[in-house]
Amino acid sequence: MSPPLLSFDVDELRPVKLPPLPMPPRRHTHHGVSVQEILAKVEAMPADERRRLAAFLVSLRHKDLADYRARMAQKIDDDSPENWVTLEEMDHRLTT
């Protein structure tokens, strides 16, 4: 099993552990190109092109997370202490 990937919470700029990505079999293709081939091409790209690609992927992620952001804003605005998470619980959630 590969080690967990690291991502960064763009809003807080802190590392977030992600579970390892399962690598699909080679037969999974998108327009005739396997995921492994795409990953190999990305790895071979110059750093500036990878940064542009990463920025593009982050922008797509932000579009995908519009509903998530609305739910988080609702939770942040919740002033009912019974719905709050303790610091210990948050620490446990972040470290597991």
N, C-alpha and C positions, 0 to 999 in steps of 0.2 A: 504494500500500500504506500502510495506517495505521501509526503508530508503535507499538512494542510496549507492551502494557499493563503497568502496575506493580501488583504484588500485594504483600502483606506476609506473611512467614512468621510466623504468629501466635505460635509458640513462641519465636522469637528476635527478633521485631519488627524485621526488617531487610527492605529492599525486595528483591523477586525479580522479574526480568524474565520476562514471559510473552510467547509469540508472539502476533501479532495474531489475533483471532478472525475466522474467515471468516463473512461475513454470508450466511445462507441466503437463497434466493430467497423472495419474498413468498408463494409458494404453500405453504410450510411453515407449518402452523398447529398450534396446540394448542387444541383446543376452539373452533376458528373464529377464533382471534386469532393474528396473525403475530408472529414474534419482534421484528420492527421495531416493531410496535405496542406490544408489552410494553416494549421499551426506551424508546420515546417516553413512555409513561405513567410509567415509573420516573424518567426525567429530569425530568418535570414535578412529581414528588412533592415535598412539603416535605422539608427536610434531615432532620428528626427521623424521619420515616417511612422515608426511604432508609436511615438508620442502623439502624433496626429490621429492615428488609429485609436489609441487609448482614449483620447479626448472625445472622439466620435462615439465610441462605445459608452462612455460615461454619459454623454448627452442622450443617447438612446435609453439608457437605464433611468435617467431622470424622467423621461417621458413615461416609461413603464411604471414608475413609482408615484405617479400623481395621486392615486388613491391611497397609497401607503402614507404619503405626506399628510393628506387630509386626516387620516385616522390618528397619526401621531400628533397633529395639532390639537385634535379633540382630546387626546389623552393628556397632553401638556396643559390644556386649559381646564382640565377636571380639577376642581378644588375640594373634592371629597376625599379626606384622608384614608377612608377604608379602601379606596382604589389605588392608593399609592404603593410603590414598591420600596422596601427598605434598602438601605445601602448594602447590607449583607446579601440580600437576595439579588440585587443588581450585580454585585461582585461575583456571586455564584453563576449567574447567567452569562456573564462576560468571560468567565474562565473555563466554562465547560462546553 
